[in-house]
Amino acid sequence: MSWICSGAPRGLRWGFFSLVTVGALVALSSDDANARRRNSGSAYSPAFAAIVVDANSGTVLHATNPDALRHPASLTKIMTLYLLFERLESGKLKLDTSLKVSEHAEDQSPTKLDLEDGETIKVEDAIKGMVTRSANDAAVVVAEAIAGSEEEFATLMTRKAQALGMTRTVYKNASGLPHDDQVTTARDQAILGRAIQERFPVYYKYFQTRSFVFRGETISNHNHLLGRVEGVDGIKTGFIRASGFNLVTSVRRENRHVVAVVLGGASASARDARMRLLISEHFASASTKRTAPLIAEAPASKIEPTRTVQRTAPPVADAQRQPGKDGERFGLASANSTTVRLDPPAAAPAAAAAAAPGSSDPIRPVLVKTLNIKPTGAVQTASAATVPSGGMPRPNDQPRTDVAPAAAKSEQPPAPAGAHPAVIATLPAPTTTTEPASEPANAPGKQPVRSGWMIQVGAYPDEDLAKQRLTVVKSKASRLLSAADPFTEATVKAGTTYYRARFAGLDKDQAEAACKYLKRNDVECMPIKN
């Protein structure tokens, strides 16, 4: 090259340097164009996002970009399974129900179970295939069995997400395969991770499956924290190139329970390492007492105009949303369950989707009466610490000292004909004189007269918790409790008011059958003869 610099004519030297300069400019221009293509038409940014939530209290223990839009990838299948568990719980599907495989399901990209058009797969195998291998073909089979088409199923998924308070989540398919408009946030996935195990404790156990045998092949779970991190009981991994490596994890030990989400890991190992670090740093800060209300779906009375996530808006908490084209309406979480938003920022937009039509036996508010009584005998005490999820109070437990006695509430008047249960709380209550909380627990008082049998499904220091428990339990046993009368009953012990969650209007066989069914579904229940 020395001849160019020393002996070559001046024009030749300038020509050479011009070519070098032009090449560099072309390269820079090309890089610029690629960057613009990556950023044009999409506000999605694959930067890391994470959240750690104390499931007992609802407190956010850690957050990094918790409300920024991200692609869920195969975390999408958590919602697919949520809707499937609804059908199983309602009896519309059974674990041994055979589902037909369509050509569309067969055509899904890997990973999959290699299902073929025209054959069938049992519901339980489809569940295990989605949990372990994250099978895309199994997800489509389930979607088509429930809604007729994957597109319609995705609509149900989005509506269900919005009813749960996942206000920034939009689903476009059942599997999580790439779609520009399929987005979520770490906060929303934490809500779903809590909701699916609270609503379906029996079926949630499938997320603990480490491997299963399908057609002679052993299929292992992609979640490598199962069995390796103490207390991890699920739930799901996910990956597409546009999202990075995602993970939702649930950890229980020493009466503590956290749900953590990591989105956008650079690799599976980096994602898992980050999740381990988050758990080790924040788990000890979690509460050992259950004080957060159960996550409930929005009632029909809490409908808000449709708002959809606009993918071209900046991926920040106060991103602008534009009304959907179809004009559908979606519901917010009810006032009693607003804490499921996991401490959203003040500027967080309003929610987006109506009570999910097509959902099977969704949780609906039930008309609950509140009775004020003074117990005539010794009364067991209960605390949030010993009633972690609506369980029965245990003997010798001490009442909480950090909770002020709840104000006693008088019995609600009957709802006028045609009134929706969700608005009963707005009806004026008759003025009554309540007994002072300081009065001894065994002071004589007038007991409400109720004939027959009843069941008790929990006792809480907060009446809203008792009412929410009644709502969830009635959803779980809708057929057995369809004619039962849900009510809360206030009782005072050691200066603290507790609210018993009960169903009346049953005979002995009905009460025993209801408790037997609920206990099989991890709901503590006690039959009581009036």
C-alpha positions in Angstrom: 0.0 0.0 0.0 3.0 2.4 0.3 3.0 3.1 -3.4 -0.5 4.7 -3.0 0.7 7.1 -0.4 4.1 8.0 -1.9 4.3 7.3 -5.7 0.8 7.3 -6.9 -0.6 10.3 -8.7 -2.5 12.8 -6.5 -5.8 12.1 -8.3 -5.5 8.4 -7.7 -4.9 9.0 -4.0 -7.9 11.2 -3.7 -10.1 8.6 -5.6 -9.1 5.9 -3.2 -9.9 8.0 -0.1 -13.2 9.0 -1.6 -14.2 5.4 -2.0 -13.3 4.7 1.6 -15.4 7.7 2.8 -18.4 6.7 0.7 -18.3 3.2 2.0 -18.2 4.4 5.6 -21.2 6.7 4.9 -23.1 3.9 3.3 -22.5 1.7 6.3 -23.6 4.4 8.7 -26.7 5.1 6.6 -27.5 1.4 6.6 -27.2 1.2 10.4 -29.4 4.3 10.7 -32.0 2.7 8.5 -32.0 -0.5 10.5 -32.4 1.4 13.7 -35.3 3.3 12.3 -36.9 0.1 11.1 -36.5 -1.4 14.5 -38.2 1.7 16.1 -40.7 2.7 13.5 -44.3 1.7 14.1 -43.6 0.2 17.5 -43.1 1.5 21.0 -41.9 -1.9 22.1 -38.5 -1.8 23.8 -36.9 -5.1 24.8 -35.2 -3.5 27.9 -35.3 -5.6 31.1 -38.4 -5.5 33.3 -39.2 -7.2 36.6 -41.4 -7.1 39.6 -41.6 -9.0 42.9 -45.0 -9.0 44.7 -45.8 -10.1 48.2 -48.9 -12.3 47.5 -49.9 -12.2 51.2 -50.2 -8.4 51.4 -50.2 -7.3 47.8 -47.1 -5.1 48.4 -44.6 -4.5 45.6 -41.2 -5.5 47.0 -39.2 -4.6 43.9 -40.0 -3.1 40.5 -38.0 -2.4 37.3 -40.0 -1.0 34.4 -43.1 -2.8 35.8 -45.6 -1.0 33.5 -43.5 -0.9 30.2 -45.0 -2.8 27.3 -43.4 -6.2 26.5 -44.3 -9.2 24.4 -45.4 -12.0 26.7 -44.2 -14.9 24.5 -45.3 -18.2 26.0 -46.4 -16.5 29.2 -49.5 -16.2 27.1 -50.3 -19.8 27.8 -51.0 -18.9 31.5 -54.1 -17.1 30.3 -54.9 -19.9 27.9 -54.8 -22.3 30.9 -56.8 -19.9 33.0 -59.7 -20.1 30.6 -59.3 -23.8 30.3 -59.4 -24.2 34.1 -62.7 -22.3 34.1 -64.3 -24.8 31.8 -63.0 -27.7 33.9 -64.3 -26.2 37.1 -67.7 -25.6 35.6 -67.9 -29.2 34.2 -68.0 -28.1 30.6 -64.8 -30.0 30.0 -63.2 -32.9 31.8 -59.6 -33.9 32.1 -60.3 -37.0 29.9 -62.2 -35.0 27.3 -60.8 -35.6 23.8 -60.1 -32.5 21.8 -59.9 -32.5 18.0 -56.7 -31.3 16.3 -57.3 -29.0 13.3 -55.0 -28.2 10.4 -54.4 -24.8 11.9 -53.2 -26.4 15.1 -50.9 -28.8 13.2 -49.4 -25.9 11.3 -48.1 -24.1 14.4 -44.4 -23.4 14.7 -42.3 -25.3 17.3 -42.1 -25.9 20.1 -45.0 -28.3 19.9 -46.2 -31.9 20.4 -46.3 -32.6 16.7 -50.1 -33.1 16.7 -51.7 -33.9 13.3 -54.9 -32.7 11.7 -57.8 -35.0 12.5 -56.4 -36.7 15.6 -57.4 -36.0 19.2 -55.6 -35.1 22.4 -57.0 -35.4 25.9 -57.4 -32.2 27.9 -54.9 -33.3 30.6 -52.2 -34.1 28.0 -52.8 -30.6 26.5 -52.4 -29.0 29.9 -49.1 -30.9 30.6 -47.9 -30.2 27.1 -48.4 -26.4 27.5 -46.8 -26.4 31.0 -43.7 -28.4 30.2 -42.8 -28.1 26.5 -44.9 -25.0 26.0 -46.6 -26.7 23.1 -48.1 -24.2 20.6 -50.2 -26.7 18.8 -51.8 -27.8 22.1 -52.7 -24.2 22.9 -54.5 -23.8 19.6 -56.4 -27.0 20.1 -57.7 -25.7 23.4 -58.5 -22.3 22.0 -60.5 -23.8 19.2 -62.3 -26.2 21.5 -63.4 -23.4 23.8 -64.1 -20.5 21.4 -64.4 -22.1 17.9 -61.4 -20.2 16.6 -58.1 -18.9 17.9 -59.0 -15.4 17.0 -62.2 -15.5 19.0 -60.4 -17.1 21.9 -57.8 -14.3 21.9 -60.7 -11.9 22.3 -61.9 -13.8 25.4 -58.4 -13.8 26.7 -58.1 -10.0 26.5 -61.5 -9.5 28.1 -60.5 -11.8 30.9 -57.3 -10.0 31.4 -59.0 -6.7 31.7 -61.6 -8.1 34.1 -58.7 -9.2 36.3 -57.2 -5.7 36.3 -54.5 -6.4 33.7 -55.2 -3.1 32.0 -52.2 -3.0 29.6 -52.4 -6.6 28.3 -53.7 -7.5 24.8 -53.7 -11.0 23.5 -53.8 -11.9 19.8 -53.2 -15.6 19.9 -53.4 -18.5 22.4 -49.7 -19.6 22.2 -47.5 -16.5 22.5 -46.0 -16.9 19.0 -44.8 -13.5 17.6 -47.5 -10.8 17.0 -46.7 -7.1 17.1 -49.9 -6.2 19.0 -49.7 -8.9 21.6 -48.3 -7.0 24.7 -48.3 -7.1 28.4 -46.4 -5.8 31.4 -44.5 -7.3 34.4 -47.2 -5.9 36.7 -50.0 -7.5 34.7 -48.3 -10.9 34.6 -47.8 -10.8 38.4 -51.6 -10.2 38.8 -52.3 -13.2 36.5 -49.7 -15.3 38.4 -51.5 -14.7 41.6 -55.1 -15.0 40.2 -54.7 -18.4 38.6 -53.5 -20.0 41.8 -56.1 -18.3 44.0 -59.0 -19.2 41.7 -57.8 -22.7 40.7 -55.7 -24.2 43.5 -56.3 -27.7 42.4 -55.5 -27.2 38.7 -52.7 -24.8 39.4 -50.7 -27.8 40.7 -50.1 -28.8 37.0 -47.5 -26.0 36.9 -45.4 -28.1 39.2 -45.1 -30.9 36.6 -41.4 -31.5 36.0 -41.9 -34.0 33.2 -44.6 -36.3 31.7 -44.7 -39.1 29.1 -46.6 -38.4 25.9 -46.9 -41.1 23.3 -43.8 -42.8 24.6 -41.7 -39.7 24.9 -40.6 -38.1 28.1 -41.1 -34.3 28.0 -39.3 -32.1 30.5 -40.3 -28.8 31.9 -38.5 -25.7 30.6 -38.7 -24.1 34.1 -35.4 -25.1 35.5 -36.1 -23.4 38.9 -38.5 -26.2 39.8 -36.8 -28.5 42.3 -33.7 -26.3 42.4 -34.9 -23.3 44.3 -36.6 -24.0 47.6 -40.3 -23.3 47.6 -40.7 -22.7 43.9 -44.1 -24.2 42.8 -44.3 -22.9 39.2 -45.3 -21.2 37.0 -44.2 -20.5 33.4 -41.3 -19.6 31.0 -41.5 -17.9 27.6 -39.2 -16.8 24.8 -39.4 -15.3 21.3 -36.7 -13.2 19.8 -38.7 -10.0 20.2 -39.3 -10.5 23.9 -36.1 -12.1 25.2 -36.4 -14.7 27.9 -39.4 -14.4 30.3 -40.4 -16.1 33.5 -43.2 -15.9 36.1 -42.3 -17.6 39.4 -44.2 -18.4 42.5 -42.4 -19.2 45.8 -43.8 -20.4 49.1 -42.0 -21.1 52.3 -42.2 -20.2 56.0 -45.8 -18.9 55.5 -44.4 -16.3 53.0 -45.5 -16.3 49.4 -44.2 -14.1 46.6 -44.9 -14.0 42.9 -42.0 -12.6 40.7 -41.8 -11.7 37.0 -38.7 -11.3 34.9 -39.1 -10.1 31.2 -36.4 -9.6 28.6 -33.6 -11.8 29.9 -30.6 -12.1 27.5 -30.6 -15.9 27.9 -32.4 -18.6 29.8 -29.5 -18.8 32.3 -29.3 -15.0 32.7 -33.1 -14.8 33.3 -32.9 -17.7 35.9 -30.0 -16.1 37.6 -31.8 -12.8 37.8 -34.9 -14.5 39.3 -32.8 -16.3 41.9 -31.3 -13.0 42.9 -34.6 -11.2 43.2 -36.0 -14.0 45.3 -33.0 -14.1 47.6 -33.0 -10.3 48.0 -36.7 -9.7 48.7 -38.3 -12.9 50.0 -37.4 -12.2 53.6 -39.3 -8.9 53.4 -42.6 -10.7 52.5 -45.3 -10.8 55.1 -46.3 -14.1 56.9 -49.8 -12.8 57.4 -52.5 -12.9 54.7 -54.1 -9.4 54.5 -54.6 -8.8 50.8 -58.0 -9.5 49.3 -58.4 -12.3 46.9 -58.2 -11.2 43.3 -61.7 -11.1 41.9 -62.9 -10.5 38.4 -64.7 -7.2 37.7 -68.5 -7.3 38.1 -70.7 -6.2 35.2 -71.6 -3.1 37.1 -68.1 -1.8 36.9 -68.0 -1.4 33.1 -65.8 1.3 31.6 -65.5 2.3 27.9 -63.0 0.3 25.9 -59.4 1.3 25.9 -56.8 -0.6 24.0 -53.0 -0.5 24.2 -51.7 1.7 21.4 -48.4 0.0 20.4 -47.0 3.1 18.9 -47.1 5.0 22.2 -44.1 5.3 24.4 -43.8 2.2 26.7 -44.2 4.2 29.9 -46.9 4.0 32.6 -48.8 7.0 31.3 -48.9 5.9 27.6 -51.8 7.2 25.7 -54.5 4.6 24.8 -56.9 4.8 21.8 -60.5 3.4 21.7 -60.8 0.0 20.1 -62.3 -0.2 16.6 -65.1 -2.6 17.6 -66.4 -0.5 20.4 -66.5 -3.4 22.9 -66.6 -2.5 26.6 -64.4 -3.9 29.2 -64.7 -3.8 33.0 -62.3 -2.6 35.7 -61.6 -4.5 38.9 -64.2 -3.8 41.5 -63.6 -1.4 44.3 -63.1 -4.3 46.7 -60.3 -5.7 44.5 -58.4 -2.6 43.4 -55.4 -3.6 45.4 -54.7 -6.3 42.8 -53.2 -3.5 40.7 -50.1 -3.9 42.8 -49.5 -0.3 43.7 -49.9 1.2 40.2 -48.4 4.6 39.6 -50.8 7.5 40.1 -50.8 8.2 36.3 -51.7 4.7 35.3 -54.5 4.7 32.7 -57.9 3.4 33.4 -58.7 -0.2 32.7 -59.8 -1.7 29.5 -62.3 -4.6 29.1 -65.9 -5.8 29.8 -66.9 -8.7 31.9 -65.9 -11.5 29.8 -68.8 -12.8 27.8 -68.3 -16.4 27.0 -66.4 -17.1 30.2 -67.7 -20.1 32.1 -69.0 -19.4 35.6 -67.0 -16.2 36.1 -66.7 -14.9 39.7 -69.7 -12.7 40.2 -70.6 -10.6 43.3 -73.2 -12.2 45.5 -75.7 -10.5 47.7 -74.3 -10.7 51.2 -76.1 -9.9 54.4 -74.2 -8.7 57.5 -75.6 -9.7 60.9 -74.4 -8.2 64.2 -74.5 -10.5 67.1 -73.0 -10.8 70.6 -71.8 -14.3 71.2 -73.3 -16.1 74.1 -70.4 -18.4 74.7 -66.7 -18.8 74.2 -65.6 -17.9 70.7 -62.6 -19.0 68.9 -60.4 -16.1 67.7 -58.9 -15.8 64.3 -56.2 -13.7 62.7 -55.1 -13.0 59.2 -52.0 -14.9 59.9 -53.9 -18.1 60.6 -56.4 -17.7 57.8 -54.1 -17.4 54.9 -56.7 -17.9 52.1 -60.1 -18.1 53.7 -59.3 -21.0 56.0 -61.1 -21.7 59.3 -59.8 -20.1 62.5 -57.7 -22.4 64.6 -58.0 -22.8 68.4 -55.7 -20.8 70.7 -54.8 -18.3 68.0 -54.4 -14.8 69.3 -56.3 -11.9 67.7 -54.4 -9.3 65.7 -53.3 -6.3 67.7 -52.4 -4.2 64.6 -55.9 -4.0 63.2 -58.4 -1.7 64.7 -61.8 -3.3 65.4 -64.0 -3.0 62.3 -67.2 -1.0 62.7 -70.2 -3.3 63.2 -72.6 -3.2 60.3 -76.3 -3.7 60.5 -78.2 -6.2 58.4 -78.7 -5.1 54.8 -82.3 -4.5 53.7 -83.6 -6.8 50.9 -82.7 -5.7 47.5 -85.5 -4.2 45.4 -86.8 -6.3 42.6 -84.5 -6.3 39.6 -81.6 -4.8 41.5 -78.1 -6.0 40.5 -76.2 -7.6 43.4 -73.2 -5.5 42.7 -75.0 -2.3 43.7 -76.5 -3.6 47.0 -73.7 -1.9 48.9 -75.1 1.5 47.8 -78.5 0.8 49.4 -79.1 2.8 52.6 -78.7 0.7 55.7 -81.2 1.2 58.5 -79.9 3.0 61.5 -79.2 0.6 64.4 -77.4 0.9 67.6 -74.5 -1.5 67.8 -73.1 -2.9 71.0 -69.7 -1.5 72.1 -66.7 -3.5 71.0 -65.3 -3.4 74.5 -68.2 -5.5 75.9 -67.1 -9.0 76.9 -67.3 -11.5 74.1 -69.7 -13.7 76.2 -72.2 -11.0 76.9 -75.8 -12.1 76.2 -77.3 -10.9 72.9 -80.1 -11.6 70.6 -79.1 -14.3 68.1 -80.5 -14.3 64.5 -83.0 -17.1 63.9 -82.0 -19.4 61.1 -83.4 -22.8 60.6 -81.7 -25.8 59.0 -78.0 -26.0 58.4 -75.2 -23.7 57.3 -71.6 -23.9 56.3 -68.7 -21.6 57.4 -65.9 -21.0 54.9 -63.8 -18.5 56.8 -63.5 -15.8 59.5 -61.8 -12.5 58.9 -61.0 -9.3 60.7 -62.3 -7.4 57.7 -65.8 -7.7 56.3 -64.7 -7.1 52.7 -62.4 -10.1 52.9 -65.3 -12.2 54.2 -67.6 -11.0 51.4 -64.9 -11.7 48.8 -64.4 -15.2 50.2 -68.2 -15.8 49.8 -68.0 -14.7 46.2 -65.0 -17.0 45.3 -66.5 -20.0 47.2 -69.9 -19.6 45.5 -68.1 -19.5 42.1 -66.2 -22.7 43.0 -69.4 -24.6 44.0 -72.0 -22.8 42.0 -74.2 -25.8 41.6 -74.1 -26.9 45.2 -74.6 -23.4 46.6 -77.0 -22.0 44.0 -79.9 -21.8 46.4 -77.8 -21.0 49.5 -78.0 -17.7 51.3 -74.5 -16.1 51.7 -74.0 -13.8 54.7 -71.4 -12.4 57.0 -71.9 -12.6 60.8 -70.0 -10.2 63.0 -68.7 -11.4 66.4 -66.4 -9.7 68.9 -63.6 -11.3 70.8 -61.1 -9.4 73.0 -62.1 -6.1 71.5 -61.7 -7.2 67.9 -64.5 -7.7 65.5 -64.4 -10.8 63.2 -66.7 -11.6 60.3 -67.7 -15.1 59.6 -68.3 -16.0 56.0 -71.3 -18.4 55.9 -73.9 -19.9 53.6 -77.3 -20.7 55.2 -80.5 -22.3 53.9 -79.1 -25.8 53.5 -80.2 -29.2 54.9 -77.8 -31.5 56.5 -77.0 -33.5 53.4 -76.5 -30.3 51.3 -74.1 -28.8 53.9 -72.0 -31.9 54.2 -71.9 -32.4 50.4 -70.8 -28.8 49.9 -68.1 -29.0 52.5 -66.9 -32.3 51.1 -66.6 -30.8 47.6 -65.0 -27.6 48.9 -62.4 -29.5 50.9 -61.5 -31.5 47.9 -60.8 -28.2 46.2 -58.6 -26.9 49.0 -61.3 -24.7 50.6 -61.7 -25.2 54.3 -65.3 -25.7 55.3 -67.3 -26.5 58.4 -71.0 -27.6 58.5 -73.0 -26.0 61.3 -76.5 -26.9 62.6 -78.5 -23.8 63.5 
